[in-house]
Amino acid sequence: MSDMATTAGENGSTRNWTFLTNHGHVLLAIARNPTARLRDVAQEVGVTERAAQAIVADLEAGGYLQRTRVGRRNEYTVNPSGHFRHPAEADRQVGDLLALFTSDQTDEGTR
């Protein structure tokens, strides 16, 4: 996540920003690797492990994820039929976003 877009601020400073929130990034990371450790998810997203845990708890409470204990690890199941929370996108399912970012890399050559 080190290649974030930057925008010049009012006083010449730069601000980093992305189009997706950390919640979106965590959901995508888990969709790509449902058996990933939260430590690895946090590193991929660029947040602390504690922040990743809080985000996963939010996503579980919202019905976007289900956690299953498998031995000493967690395995996550993503609910693609969950709807976006913002009223502007509430008619769309998160599965549409997941499909966009988790599609097979070989598909890109055919577009």
C-alpha positions as CSV (number, residue, x, y, z in Angstrom):
1,M,0.0,0.0,0.0
2,S,3.0,2.3,-0.3
3,D,2.0,3.6,-3.7
4,M,-1.0,5.7,-2.5
5,A,-2.3,8.6,-4.5
6,T,-1.2,12.0,-3.1
7,T,-2.9,15.3,-3.4
8,A,-1.4,18.7,-2.7
9,G,-2.9,20.4,0.3
10,E,-3.6,24.0,0.8
11,N,-0.3,24.9,2.4
12,G,1.9,22.8,0.0
13,S,1.6,19.6,2.1
14,T,0.6,16.3,0.5
15,R,-2.1,14.0,1.7
16,N,-2.3,10.3,1.0
17,W,-5.7,8.8,0.1
18,T,-7.3,5.8,-1.5
19,F,-10.7,5.2,-3.0
20,L,-11.4,2.2,-0.7
21,T,-11.6,2.3,3.1
22,N,-9.6,0.0,5.3
23,H,-12.8,-2.0,5.8
24,G,-12.9,-2.5,2.0
25,H,-9.2,-3.4,1.9
26,V,-9.6,-6.0,4.7
27,L,-12.6,-7.6,3.1
28,L,-10.7,-7.9,-0.2
29,A,-7.7,-9.3,1.4
30,I,-9.8,-12.0,3.1
31,A,-11.7,-12.7,0.0
32,R,-8.4,-13.3,-1.8
33,N,-7.1,-15.5,1.0
34,P,-9.8,-16.8,3.4
35,T,-7.3,-18.6,5.6
36,A,-4.9,-15.7,6.0
37,R,-3.7,-14.7,9.5
38,L,-4.9,-11.3,10.6
39,R,-1.2,-10.4,11.0
40,D,-0.8,-10.9,7.3
41,V,-4.0,-9.1,6.4
42,A,-3.0,-6.1,8.6
43,Q,0.4,-6.0,6.9
44,E,-1.2,-6.2,3.4
45,V,-3.6,-3.4,4.2
46,G,-1.2,-1.2,6.1
47,V,-2.9,-1.2,9.4
48,T,-2.0,-2.6,12.8
49,E,-3.1,-6.1,13.8
50,R,-5.4,-4.6,16.4
51,A,-7.1,-2.4,13.8
52,A,-7.5,-5.4,11.5
53,Q,-9.1,-7.3,14.4
54,A,-11.6,-4.4,15.0
55,I,-12.4,-4.2,11.2
56,V,-13.0,-8.0,11.0
57,A,-15.3,-7.7,14.1
58,D,-17.2,-4.9,12.3
59,L,-17.5,-6.9,9.1
60,E,-18.7,-10.0,11.1
61,A,-21.3,-7.9,13.0
62,G,-22.5,-6.4,9.7
63,G,-22.9,-9.9,8.2
64,Y,-20.2,-9.5,5.6
65,L,-17.9,-12.2,7.0
66,Q,-18.3,-15.4,9.0
67,R,-15.4,-16.8,11.0
68,T,-14.9,-20.6,11.5
69,R,-12.3,-22.0,13.7
70,V,-10.3,-24.7,12.0
71,G,-7.7,-26.1,14.4
72,R,-5.6,-23.2,15.6
73,R,-6.5,-21.0,12.7
74,N,-9.6,-19.0,11.6
75,E,-11.1,-19.5,8.2
76,Y,-13.4,-16.8,6.8
77,T,-16.4,-17.0,4.5
78,V,-17.3,-13.8,2.7
79,N,-21.0,-13.0,2.2
80,P,-21.1,-11.6,-1.4
81,S,-24.8,-10.8,-1.1
82,G,-24.3,-8.1,1.6
83,H,-25.2,-4.6,0.4
84,F,-23.0,-1.5,0.7
85,R,-23.7,0.6,3.7
86,H,-23.7,4.0,2.1
87,P,-27.2,5.1,0.8
88,A,-25.7,6.0,-2.6
89,E,-24.6,2.4,-3.2
90,A,-27.1,0.5,-0.9
91,D,-28.7,-1.1,-4.0
92,R,-25.4,-2.9,-4.9
93,Q,-23.9,-6.0,-3.4
94,V,-20.3,-6.2,-2.2
95,G,-19.9,-9.3,-4.4
96,D,-19.7,-6.9,-7.3
97,L,-16.7,-5.2,-5.8
98,L,-15.1,-8.4,-4.8
99,A,-15.5,-9.9,-8.3
100,L,-13.8,-6.8,-9.7
101,F,-10.7,-7.1,-7.5
102,T,-10.5,-10.9,-7.1
103,S,-11.1,-12.0,-10.7
104,D,-8.5,-14.3,-12.1
105,Q,-5.4,-12.4,-13.3
106,T,-5.5,-14.4,-16.6
107,D,-8.8,-12.6,-17.4
108,E,-7.0,-9.3,-17.8
109,G,-5.3,-10.4,-21.0
110,T,-8.7,-11.0,-22.6
111,R,-10.1,-7.5,-21.9
